[in-house]
Amino acid sequence: MINAHNISVNFGGEILFDSISFRLSAGDRIGLIGKNGAGKSTLLQLIAGKQKPASGSFAKEKNCSIGYLPQDIDFEEGRTVLEEAYTAFDEIQAIEKQLEKIHQIIETTKDFEAPLYLKVLDDLSTLTSQYEMLGGYLYQAKTEKVLKGLGFSSEQFNRQTTSFSGGWRMRIELAKLLLKEHKILLLDEPTNHLDIEAIIWLEDFLKKYAGAMMVVSHDKMFLNQVTNRTIEIVQQRLFDFKKPYTQYLEHRVLLKEQQLAAQKNQEKQIAHTEKLIEKFRAKATKASMAQSLIKKLDKIERIEVDPEENQVIKLSFPVAIQPGKIILEAVDISKKYDQHSVLNQISLQVDRGEKIAFVGQNGQGKSTLAKILVHEIEFEGHLKIGYNVKIGYFAQDQSTQLDPHLTLLEMLEKTATPENRSRIRDLLGAFLFQGDAVDKKVQVLSGGERNRLALCALLTQPFNVLIMDEPTNHLDIASKKILKEALIKFEGTLILVSHDRDFLEGLCEKVIEFKDEKIKPYLGGIEDFLSYREMDSLKQLDKKQKLKVLSKKGSGFQNYVLQKQDRSLQKKNAQLEKKIASLEKKIKELDVALEVNYDETVSDPNFFSHYKAKKEELESLINEWEEVQSDLDESQ
């Protein structure tokens, strides 16, 4: 479908690609990966025809339409969601306008024998056939189906696009691309602004998509679901494997081992040959043999080991002064946007050292509560911040709040405390902004690089509480891993809004679910939360929407009994959750002991029987908790 031949690109005095070639064929579903700034977005722009290479060429099949979703988009104002989505069917809409004019002519015509009237009838017949062939009678229903799949409700269809956040507007653009049914889809971080339900829907849609696809994503689970081929950009070169991401990594490790072994053997042979050459050179009778060996050595094609990106960000969050035991108390917090209620009298207490994950569908109030906790927006209710609490806040759009006209150095000088100004260059270096790179303007950075800079700016001031809203958006896979490790080691308090299951796993000790204007806390990490909810993945969190009806009929005495039973169940539920959390902690300690000092640990003859008993006890408690939870759900 598309052939790329010897493509080279220079950007800002740096070489992004040097004579790269590849083919995008029918049925290819390519995951394009690489570190931030490697040129992934640039490559998509080149294929889409938005940029031209310094050298090389693209050959495209005839009538091969390309749909391109960039990271940043612009909308024409004055359109509703439906009107914007309908622009995907511009040909159909053009015919609709023509048909409307024809109907007006027919309605006002009195001379039915006139040549103009007969021509109008012919045009009507032709246009009606075209309209039907293009799917004119179905496109509205098709549009609504796609919009609903991406999370829009019927009530939102007639709202102005300008009333939605950037993430929701991105969904509209994605809907337009999917509706156009292009032969090739180029998607640049399509999951960045989607909640789990929408990601699942998109995965299912792309699995059935008939055309070819190239997607830039740092979501490992998404890549594994929708791709069958992986291209990695490393040091101006492409590495192409016909495998999805996880299998590609395994193959890459195996290939590297084979290359190193082959290189080692070759180096031994070369060293042996060089010794023979030196030996024969000293003897006149062997001079011709030495020359033959030299020629042989010159002809050897040296084995090269594929390069790796060894540079990683060095990240650690310094803790400010020790805060009090209670970090914050929120009581009866409510928030409305116009007439739309997002949070309704919710209460929350955060204690020192807690690591909490906010999860749930988009629009349920996760980001709203995060903004309330840092006093960024007005709200109803009471919020008390604890003693000595210093909050660092990373907004979902933090990278867009950076001044594009400042250099990286100027940006950090602006945010740093007087004590940290001397460390600015070191901090930038830790985030891979070294040498002349610190004098770059913010506006030339990639999305991932801007996110790295925003994280770097967060480190210019000491905090003991971090509230982070989707910090992994635009970050490459390696940077996400480093960030996760830094947050695990962070000794302060953490509140994290994220839809990334892989990122949350092992990071948070408490999960708060946002749903229907309320919040519900769950003890334990994201894995425990998933098991509590009888789900095997976070994706099902947003899918599982049960409608429950509670009958309030009956006498006052019956209601009293029901309420008493409900309170008893709640008490039992809390006790079970406490026992489960305690037992999980003990099992984790045993797991650590096995990892750290296996021989000494297993020397205890009773260890494995003790370990097995703990596991069985945990399973029994979880089963009991599920029964209690089920009874509670039925009573609510």
HUSUL-V793012 format. One record per pair of residues at least 12 apart in sequence whose ideal C-beta (glycine too) atoms are under 8 Angstrom apart, sorted by sequence separation. I is the first residue (numbers start at 0). J is the second residue. D is the distance in whole Angstrom. If there is no record, write none. Layout:
# HUSUL-V793012
I | J | D
I | J | D
This chain:
# HUSUL-V793012
6 | 18 | 7
7 | 19 | 8
31 | 43 | 7
45 | 57 | 7
104 | 116 | 8
189 | 201 | 7
214 | 226 | 7
228 | 240 | 7
332 | 344 | 7
333 | 345 | 8
357 | 369 | 7
411 | 423 | 5
470 | 482 | 7
495 | 507 | 6
509 | 521 | 7
525 | 537 | 7
5 | 18 | 5
6 | 19 | 5
143 | 156 | 7
173 | 186 | 8
212 | 225 | 7
228 | 241 | 5
229 | 242 | 6
238 | 251 | 7
276 | 289 | 5
279 | 292 | 7
331 | 344 | 5
332 | 345 | 5
424 | 437 | 7
493 | 506 | 8
509 | 522 | 6
510 | 523 | 7
5 | 19 | 7
6 | 20 | 7
105 | 119 | 7
212 | 226 | 8
227 | 241 | 7
228 | 242 | 7
229 | 243 | 7
275 | 289 | 8
331 | 345 | 8
332 | 346 | 7
493 | 507 | 7
508 | 522 | 8
509 | 523 | 7
510 | 524 | 7
5 | 20 | 6
104 | 119 | 5
105 | 120 | 8
227 | 242 | 8
228 | 243 | 8
229 | 244 | 6
331 | 346 | 6
332 | 347 | 8
408 | 423 | 7
411 | 426 | 7
508 | 523 | 7
510 | 525 | 6
3 | 19 | 7
4 | 20 | 5
151 | 167 | 8
173 | 189 | 6
227 | 243 | 6
231 | 247 | 8
276 | 292 | 5
329 | 345 | 7
330 | 346 | 5
408 | 424 | 8
411 | 427 | 7
432 | 448 | 8
454 | 470 | 7
508 | 524 | 6
512 | 528 | 8
3 | 20 | 6
48 | 65 | 7
150 | 167 | 8
213 | 230 | 8
226 | 243 | 5
275 | 292 | 6
276 | 293 | 6
329 | 346 | 6
373 | 390 | 6
375 | 392 | 7
507 | 524 | 6
510 | 527 | 8
2 | 20 | 8
3 | 21 | 5
47 | 65 | 6
49 | 67 | 7
101 | 119 | 6
105 | 123 | 8
206 | 224 | 7
226 | 244 | 7
229 | 247 | 4
329 | 347 | 4
372 | 390 | 7
487 | 505 | 7
506 | 524 | 7
507 | 525 | 6
510 | 528 | 4
3 | 22 | 7
46 | 65 | 7
151 | 170 | 7
202 | 221 | 7
206 | 225 | 6
328 | 347 | 8
329 | 348 | 8
373 | 392 | 4
375 | 394 | 8
408 | 427 | 7
432 | 451 | 8
483 | 502 | 6
487 | 506 | 6
505 | 524 | 7
506 | 525 | 8
2 | 22 | 5
3 | 23 | 8
47 | 67 | 4
150 | 170 | 7
198 | 218 | 8
205 | 225 | 5
223 | 243 | 5
231 | 251 | 8
272 | 292 | 6
276 | 296 | 7
327 | 347 | 8
328 | 348 | 5
407 | 427 | 6
431 | 451 | 7
432 | 452 | 7
450 | 470 | 8
479 | 499 | 8
486 | 506 | 6
504 | 524 | 7
1 | 22 | 7
46 | 67 | 8
101 | 122 | 6
149 | 170 | 5
184 | 205 | 8
222 | 243 | 6
223 | 244 | 6
327 | 348 | 7
341 | 362 | 7
347 | 368 | 8
430 | 451 | 5
465 | 486 | 8
503 | 524 | 8
504 | 525 | 5
505 | 526 | 8
589 | 610 | 6
1 | 23 | 4
15 | 37 | 8
16 | 38 | 6
101 | 123 | 5
169 | 191 | 8
170 | 192 | 7
202 | 224 | 5
222 | 244 | 4
223 | 245 | 5
327 | 349 | 5
341 | 363 | 7
342 | 364 | 5
430 | 452 | 7
450 | 472 | 7
503 | 525 | 4
504 | 526 | 6
0 | 23 | 5
15 | 38 | 4
23 | 46 | 7
44 | 67 | 8
169 | 192 | 5
170 | 193 | 7
198 | 221 | 6
202 | 225 | 6
272 | 295 | 7
273 | 296 | 7
325 | 348 | 7
326 | 349 | 4
341 | 364 | 4
345 | 368 | 8
369 | 392 | 8
432 | 455 | 8
450 | 473 | 5
451 | 474 | 7
479 | 502 | 6
483 | 506 | 6
0 | 24 | 6
43 | 67 | 7
149 | 173 | 7
184 | 208 | 7
272 | 296 | 5
325 | 349 | 8
326 | 350 | 6
370 | 394 | 8
430 | 454 | 7
449 | 473 | 7
450 | 474 | 6
465 | 489 | 7
586 | 610 | 8
589 | 613 | 7
0 | 25 | 6
44 | 69 | 8
97 | 122 | 8
98 | 123 | 7
101 | 126 | 7
146 | 171 | 8
149 | 174 | 6
166 | 191 | 8
167 | 192 | 7
189 | 214 | 7
219 | 244 | 6
325 | 350 | 6
326 | 351 | 6
342 | 367 | 6
407 | 432 | 5
430 | 455 | 4
470 | 495 | 8
500 | 525 | 6
15 | 41 | 6
16 | 42 | 7
43 | 69 | 8
166 | 192 | 3
184 | 210 | 6
186 | 212 | 7
190 | 216 | 6
219 | 245 | 7
324 | 350 | 6
325 | 351 | 7
341 | 367 | 5
342 | 368 | 6
429 | 455 | 8
446 | 472 | 8
447 | 473 | 4
465 | 491 | 6
467 | 493 | 7
471 | 497 | 7
165 | 192 | 7
166 | 193 | 8
170 | 197 | 7
177 | 204 | 6
183 | 210 | 6
184 | 211 | 7
185 | 212 | 8
186 | 213 | 7
187 | 214 | 8
188 | 215 | 6
189 | 216 | 7
269 | 296 | 7
324 | 351 | 5
326 | 353 | 7
446 | 473 | 4
447 | 474 | 6
451 | 478 | 7
464 | 491 | 6
465 | 492 | 7
467 | 494 | 7
469 | 496 | 6
470 | 497 | 8
586 | 613 | 5
10 | 38 | 8
98 | 126 | 6
146 | 174 | 6
173 | 201 | 8
182 | 210 | 5
183 | 211 | 5
184 | 212 | 5
185 | 213 | 5
186 | 214 | 4
187 | 215 | 5
188 | 216 | 6
190 | 218 | 5
323 | 351 | 7
427 | 455 | 6
445 | 473 | 8
447 | 475 | 6
454 | 482 | 7
463 | 491 | 4
464 | 492 | 5
465 | 493 | 5
466 | 494 | 5
467 | 495 | 5
468 | 496 | 4
469 | 497 | 6
471 | 499 | 5
512 | 540 | 8
585 | 613 | 6
586 | 614 | 7
40 | 69 | 8
97 | 126 | 6
98 | 127 | 7
145 | 174 | 5
180 | 209 | 8
181 | 210 | 6
182 | 211 | 7
183 | 212 | 7
184 | 213 | 7
185 | 214 | 8
186 | 215 | 7
188 | 217 | 7
322 | 351 | 6
342 | 371 | 8
366 | 395 | 6
407 | 436 | 7
408 | 437 | 5
426 | 455 | 6
462 | 491 | 7
463 | 492 | 7
464 | 493 | 8
465 | 494 | 7
467 | 496 | 7
469 | 498 | 7
8 | 38 | 7
40 | 70 | 7
180 | 210 | 7
183 | 213 | 8
184 | 214 | 8
186 | 216 | 8
269 | 299 | 7
334 | 364 | 7
407 | 437 | 5
408 | 438 | 7
464 | 494 | 8
10 | 41 | 7
190 | 221 | 5
406 | 437 | 7
407 | 438 | 7
410 | 441 | 6
447 | 478 | 7
471 | 502 | 5
582 | 613 | 6
586 | 617 | 7
94 | 126 | 5
98 | 130 | 7
142 | 174 | 7
145 | 177 | 6
406 | 438 | 5
407 | 439 | 6
426 | 458 | 6
8 | 41 | 6
145 | 178 | 6
334 | 367 | 5
406 | 439 | 6
426 | 459 | 7
265 | 299 | 7
334 | 368 | 8
351 | 385 | 8
406 | 440 | 6
407 | 441 | 7
503 | 537 | 8
582 | 616 | 6
583 | 617 | 7
20 | 55 | 8
94 | 129 | 6
95 | 130 | 7
405 | 440 | 7
406 | 441 | 7
582 | 617 | 5
16 | 52 | 8
18 | 54 | 8
19 | 55 | 8
94 | 130 | 5
142 | 178 | 6
265 | 301 | 7
332 | 368 | 7
342 | 378 | 8
344 | 380 | 7
404 | 440 | 7
405 | 441 | 6
423 | 459 | 7
500 | 536 | 7
8 | 45 | 7
18 | 55 | 7
141 | 178 | 7
265 | 302 | 5
334 | 371 | 7
403 | 440 | 7
404 | 441 | 7
407 | 444 | 8
422 | 459 | 8
500 | 537 | 4
403 | 441 | 5
404 | 442 | 7
500 | 538 | 8
579 | 617 | 7
582 | 620 | 7
6 | 45 | 7
91 | 130 | 7
94 | 133 | 7
329 | 368 | 8
332 | 371 | 6
402 | 441 | 6
403 | 442 | 4
498 | 537 | 7
95 | 135 | 7
138 | 178 | 8
262 | 302 | 4
401 | 441 | 5
419 | 459 | 5
94 | 135 | 7
261 | 302 | 5
262 | 303 | 8
419 | 460 | 7
579 | 620 | 5
3 | 45 | 8
8 | 50 | 8
91 | 133 | 5
262 | 304 | 6
329 | 371 | 7
334 | 376 | 7
410 | 452 | 7
414 | 456 | 5
578 | 620 | 6
579 | 621 | 6
3 | 46 | 7
90 | 133 | 6
91 | 134 | 7
150 | 193 | 8
329 | 372 | 7
416 | 459 | 7
8 | 52 | 5
9 | 53 | 5
91 | 135 | 5
149 | 193 | 8
150 | 194 | 7
258 | 302 | 7
334 | 378 | 5
411 | 455 | 7
415 | 459 | 4
416 | 460 | 5
1 | 46 | 6
7 | 52 | 6
8 | 53 | 6
88 | 133 | 8
258 | 303 | 8
259 | 304 | 6
327 | 372 | 6
333 | 378 | 7
334 | 379 | 7
407 | 452 | 6
411 | 456 | 6
414 | 459 | 5
415 | 460 | 7
416 | 461 | 8
575 | 620 | 6
579 | 624 | 6
6 | 52 | 5
7 | 53 | 5
88 | 134 | 8
150 | 196 | 6
258 | 304 | 5
332 | 378 | 6
333 | 379 | 4
410 | 456 | 7
414 | 460 | 7
7 | 54 | 5
91 | 138 | 6
150 | 197 | 5
258 | 305 | 7
332 | 379 | 7
333 | 380 | 6
6 | 54 | 8
7 | 55 | 6
149 | 197 | 5
331 | 379 | 8
332 | 380 | 4
398 | 446 | 7
401 | 449 | 6
411 | 459 | 6
575 | 623 | 6
576 | 624 | 7
5 | 54 | 7
6 | 55 | 4
148 | 197 | 8
255 | 304 | 7
331 | 380 | 4
332 | 381 | 8
575 | 624 | 4
5 | 55 | 4
6 | 56 | 8
88 | 138 | 5
150 | 200 | 8
255 | 305 | 6
330 | 380 | 6
331 | 381 | 7
332 | 382 | 7
399 | 449 | 8
4 | 55 | 6
5 | 56 | 8
6 | 57 | 8
149 | 200 | 7
254 | 305 | 7
329 | 380 | 7
330 | 381 | 4
398 | 449 | 4
401 | 452 | 6
3 | 55 | 7
4 | 56 | 5
148 | 200 | 4
149 | 201 | 7
255 | 307 | 8
329 | 381 | 7
330 | 382 | 8
398 | 450 | 5
401 | 453 | 6
527 | 579 | 7
572 | 624 | 7
575 | 627 | 6
3 | 56 | 8
4 | 57 | 8
85 | 138 | 7
148 | 201 | 8
328 | 381 | 8
329 | 382 | 5
330 | 383 | 8
397 | 450 | 7
400 | 453 | 8
523 | 576 | 8
3 | 57 | 6
4 | 58 | 7
85 | 139 | 8
88 | 142 | 8
251 | 305 | 8
328 | 382 | 7
329 | 383 | 8
398 | 452 | 7
522 | 576 | 5
2 | 57 | 7
87 | 142 | 7
327 | 382 | 7
328 | 383 | 5
398 | 453 | 5
401 | 456 | 8
521 | 576 | 8
522 | 577 | 7
572 | 627 | 5
1 | 57 | 6
2 | 58 | 4
148 | 204 | 7
327 | 383 | 7
397 | 453 | 4
523 | 579 | 7
527 | 583 | 7
571 | 627 | 5
572 | 628 | 7
1 | 58 | 7
2 | 59 | 8
85 | 142 | 6
327 | 384 | 5
328 | 385 | 8
522 | 579 | 7
523 | 580 | 6
1 | 59 | 5
84 | 142 | 5
326 | 384 | 8
327 | 385 | 6
522 | 580 | 5
0 | 59 | 7
1 | 60 | 7
326 | 385 | 5
568 | 627 | 6
572 | 631 | 6
0 | 60 | 5
325 | 385 | 5
393 | 453 | 7
523 | 583 | 6
81 | 142 | 7
84 | 145 | 8
324 | 385 | 8
327 | 388 | 7
393 | 454 | 7
1 | 63 | 7
81 | 143 | 8
84 | 146 | 6
323 | 385 | 4
326 | 388 | 6
568 | 630 | 6
569 | 631 | 7
0 | 63 | 5
322 | 385 | 6
323 | 386 | 4
568 | 631 | 5
322 | 386 | 6
323 | 387 | 6
393 | 457 | 6
81 | 146 | 8
322 | 387 | 4
323 | 388 | 7
80 | 146 | 7
321 | 387 | 7
322 | 388 | 5
391 | 457 | 5
565 | 631 | 7
568 | 634 | 7
238 | 305 | 6
320 | 387 | 5
322 | 389 | 8
319 | 387 | 8
320 | 389 | 7
391 | 460 | 7
565 | 634 | 5
236 | 306 | 7
319 | 389 | 5
564 | 634 | 7
565 | 635 | 8
80 | 151 | 6
389 | 460 | 8
391 | 462 | 3
397 | 468 | 8
233 | 305 | 7
234 | 306 | 5
389 | 461 | 7
390 | 462 | 6
393 | 465 | 7
233 | 306 | 6
389 | 462 | 5
391 | 464 | 7
392 | 465 | 8
393 | 466 | 7
395 | 468 | 4
397 | 470 | 8
561 | 634 | 7
233 | 307 | 7
234 | 308 | 7
389 | 463 | 5
390 | 464 | 5
391 | 465 | 5
392 | 466 | 5
393 | 467 | 4
394 | 468 | 6
395 | 469 | 5
80 | 155 | 6
81 | 156 | 5
233 | 308 | 6
316 | 391 | 8
388 | 463 | 7
389 | 464 | 7
390 | 465 | 8
391 | 466 | 7
392 | 467 | 8
393 | 468 | 6
398 | 473 | 7
80 | 156 | 5
81 | 157 | 7
387 | 463 | 7
388 | 464 | 6
390 | 466 | 6
79 | 156 | 7
80 | 157 | 7
83 | 160 | 5
393 | 470 | 5
395 | 472 | 7
79 | 157 | 5
80 | 158 | 6
79 | 158 | 6
79 | 159 | 6
80 | 160 | 6
78 | 159 | 7
79 | 160 | 7
77 | 159 | 7
78 | 160 | 6
76 | 159 | 8
80 | 163 | 8
76 | 160 | 8
76 | 161 | 6
547 | 632 | 7
549 | 634 | 7
74 | 160 | 5
547 | 633 | 7
549 | 635 | 6
74 | 161 | 7
84 | 171 | 6
87 | 174 | 8
545 | 632 | 8
83 | 171 | 5
87 | 175 | 4
547 | 635 | 7
86 | 175 | 6
87 | 176 | 8
84 | 174 | 5
88 | 178 | 7
531 | 621 | 8
80 | 171 | 6
84 | 175 | 6
87 | 178 | 4
530 | 621 | 6
83 | 175 | 7
87 | 179 | 5
533 | 625 | 7
373 | 466 | 6
531 | 624 | 7
74 | 168 | 6
84 | 178 | 7
372 | 466 | 6
531 | 625 | 8
72 | 168 | 7
72 | 169 | 6
74 | 171 | 8
369 | 466 | 5
531 | 628 | 7
74 | 172 | 8
369 | 468 | 5
72 | 172 | 5
68 | 169 | 8
395 | 496 | 7
366 | 468 | 5
365 | 468 | 8
68 | 172 | 6
68 | 173 | 6
68 | 176 | 6
67 | 176 | 8
66 | 176 | 4
66 | 179 | 6
64 | 179 | 7
66 | 181 | 4
314 | 429 | 7
65 | 181 | 6
68 | 184 | 8
313 | 429 | 4
314 | 430 | 8
64 | 181 | 5
65 | 182 | 7
66 | 183 | 7
68 | 185 | 7
70 | 187 | 5
312 | 429 | 6
313 | 430 | 8
64 | 182 | 5
65 | 183 | 5
66 | 184 | 5
67 | 185 | 5
68 | 186 | 5
69 | 187 | 5
70 | 188 | 6
312 | 430 | 5
63 | 182 | 5
64 | 183 | 7
65 | 184 | 8
66 | 185 | 7
68 | 187 | 6
312 | 431 | 6
62 | 182 | 8
63 | 183 | 6
65 | 185 | 6
67 | 187 | 8
311 | 431 | 8
68 | 189 | 6
70 | 191 | 7
310 | 431 | 6
372 | 494 | 7
369 | 494 | 7
369 | 496 | 6
366 | 496 | 6
365 | 496 | 5
354 | 486 | 8
46 | 183 | 8
357 | 494 | 7
47 | 185 | 6
326 | 464 | 6
352 | 490 | 8
354 | 492 | 7
355 | 493 | 7
357 | 495 | 7
46 | 185 | 6
312 | 451 | 6
352 | 491 | 8
353 | 492 | 6
354 | 493 | 4
355 | 494 | 5
356 | 495 | 5
357 | 496 | 5
358 | 497 | 8
314 | 454 | 7
352 | 492 | 6
353 | 493 | 7
355 | 495 | 7
356 | 496 | 8
357 | 497 | 8
358 | 498 | 7
316 | 457 | 8
317 | 458 | 7
322 | 463 | 5
351 | 492 | 6
354 | 495 | 7
356 | 497 | 7
43 | 185 | 5
316 | 458 | 7
319 | 461 | 4
321 | 463 | 7
322 | 464 | 7
350 | 492 | 8
318 | 461 | 7
319 | 462 | 6
320 | 463 | 7
349 | 492 | 6
43 | 187 | 5
314 | 458 | 8
317 | 461 | 5
318 | 462 | 8
319 | 463 | 5
318 | 463 | 5
349 | 494 | 7
358 | 503 | 8
368 | 513 | 8
316 | 462 | 7
40 | 187 | 5
356 | 503 | 5
39 | 187 | 8
365 | 513 | 5
316 | 465 | 7
364 | 513 | 5
356 | 506 | 7
363 | 513 | 4
368 | 518 | 8
356 | 507 | 4
363 | 514 | 6
354 | 506 | 7
355 | 507 | 6
358 | 510 | 6
363 | 515 | 8
364 | 516 | 7
354 | 507 | 5
355 | 508 | 8
356 | 509 | 7
358 | 511 | 7
359 | 512 | 5
360 | 513 | 8
363 | 516 | 8
354 | 508 | 5
355 | 509 | 5
356 | 510 | 5
357 | 511 | 5
358 | 512 | 6
359 | 513 | 4
360 | 514 | 7
364 | 518 | 8
353 | 508 | 7
354 | 509 | 7
355 | 510 | 7
356 | 511 | 7
358 | 513 | 7
359 | 514 | 6
353 | 509 | 6
355 | 511 | 6
357 | 513 | 6
23 | 183 | 7
196 | 360 | 6
197 | 361 | 7
347 | 511 | 7
194 | 359 | 8
195 | 360 | 7
194 | 360 | 5
311 | 477 | 6
312 | 478 | 6
326 | 492 | 5
46 | 213 | 7
194 | 361 | 4
311 | 478 | 7
314 | 481 | 5
358 | 525 | 8
193 | 361 | 8
313 | 481 | 8
314 | 482 | 6
308 | 477 | 7
312 | 481 | 5
316 | 485 | 6
322 | 491 | 8
356 | 525 | 6
43 | 213 | 7
311 | 481 | 6
312 | 482 | 8
314 | 484 | 8
315 | 485 | 5
316 | 486 | 7
322 | 492 | 8
358 | 528 | 8
314 | 485 | 4
318 | 489 | 7
345 | 516 | 8
347 | 518 | 7
43 | 215 | 6
316 | 488 | 8
318 | 490 | 5
319 | 491 | 8
345 | 517 | 6
315 | 488 | 7
316 | 489 | 5
318 | 491 | 5
343 | 516 | 4
345 | 518 | 5
315 | 489 | 8
342 | 516 | 6
343 | 517 | 7
40 | 215 | 6
316 | 491 | 7
341 | 516 | 7
39 | 215 | 5
340 | 516 | 6
28 | 205 | 8
358 | 537 | 7
359 | 540 | 7
360 | 541 | 5
0 | 182 | 7
1 | 183 | 7
29 | 211 | 8
31 | 213 | 6
358 | 540 | 6
359 | 541 | 7
0 | 183 | 6
28 | 211 | 7
29 | 212 | 7
31 | 214 | 7
32 | 215 | 8
27 | 211 | 5
28 | 212 | 5
29 | 213 | 4
30 | 214 | 6
31 | 215 | 5
32 | 216 | 8
25 | 210 | 8
26 | 211 | 7
27 | 212 | 7
29 | 214 | 7
32 | 217 | 8
25 | 211 | 6
27 | 213 | 8
28 | 214 | 8
30 | 216 | 7
24 | 211 | 7
23 | 211 | 6
23 | 213 | 6
32 | 222 | 8
42 | 232 | 7
30 | 222 | 4
39 | 232 | 6
38 | 232 | 6
167 | 361 | 8
30 | 225 | 8
37 | 232 | 4
166 | 361 | 7
30 | 226 | 4
37 | 233 | 7
28 | 225 | 6
29 | 226 | 6
32 | 229 | 6
28 | 226 | 5
30 | 228 | 7
32 | 230 | 7
33 | 231 | 6
28 | 227 | 5
29 | 228 | 5
30 | 229 | 5
31 | 230 | 5
32 | 231 | 5
33 | 232 | 4
27 | 227 | 7
28 | 228 | 6
29 | 229 | 7
30 | 230 | 7
32 | 232 | 7
33 | 233 | 7
26 | 227 | 8
27 | 228 | 6
29 | 230 | 6
31 | 232 | 7
21 | 230 | 7
150 | 360 | 7
0 | 211 | 6
150 | 361 | 6
32 | 244 | 7
150 | 362 | 8
30 | 243 | 7
30 | 244 | 5
16 | 232 | 8
19 | 235 | 8
21 | 237 | 6
19 | 236 | 7
30 | 247 | 8
17 | 235 | 4
19 | 237 | 5
21 | 239 | 6
16 | 235 | 6
17 | 236 | 7
15 | 235 | 7
14 | 235 | 5
16 | 237 | 8
166 | 395 | 8
217 | 447 | 8
165 | 396 | 7
217 | 471 | 7
217 | 473 | 8
217 | 474 | 6
219 | 476 | 7
188 | 446 | 7
217 | 475 | 5
217 | 476 | 5
217 | 479 | 6
37 | 308 | 8
34 | 308 | 5
33 | 308 | 8
34 | 310 | 8
191 | 469 | 8
192 | 472 | 8
220 | 500 | 7
191 | 472 | 5
218 | 499 | 7
220 | 501 | 6
191 | 473 | 7
219 | 501 | 6
188 | 472 | 8
188 | 473 | 6
198 | 498 | 7
195 | 498 | 5
194 | 498 | 6
193 | 498 | 8
199 | 538 | 5
198 | 538 | 7
195 | 537 | 6
196 | 538 | 8
199 | 541 | 8
195 | 538 | 5
199 | 542 | 7
195 | 540 | 6
196 | 541 | 3
195 | 541 | 5
196 | 542 | 6
194 | 541 | 6
71 | 446 | 8
70 | 446 | 5
70 | 473 | 7
40 | 445 | 6
40 | 446 | 7
36 | 444 | 8
36 | 445 | 5
35 | 445 | 6
35 | 446 | 8
36 | 447 | 7
35 | 447 | 3
36 | 448 | 5
34 | 447 | 8
35 | 448 | 5
35 | 450 | 8
35 | 451 | 6
11 | 439 | 7
11 | 443 | 6
35 | 473 | 7
35 | 474 | 7
35 | 475 | 5
34 | 475 | 5
33 | 475 | 7
32 | 475 | 8
34 | 477 | 6
35 | 478 | 7
32 | 476 | 7
34 | 478 | 8
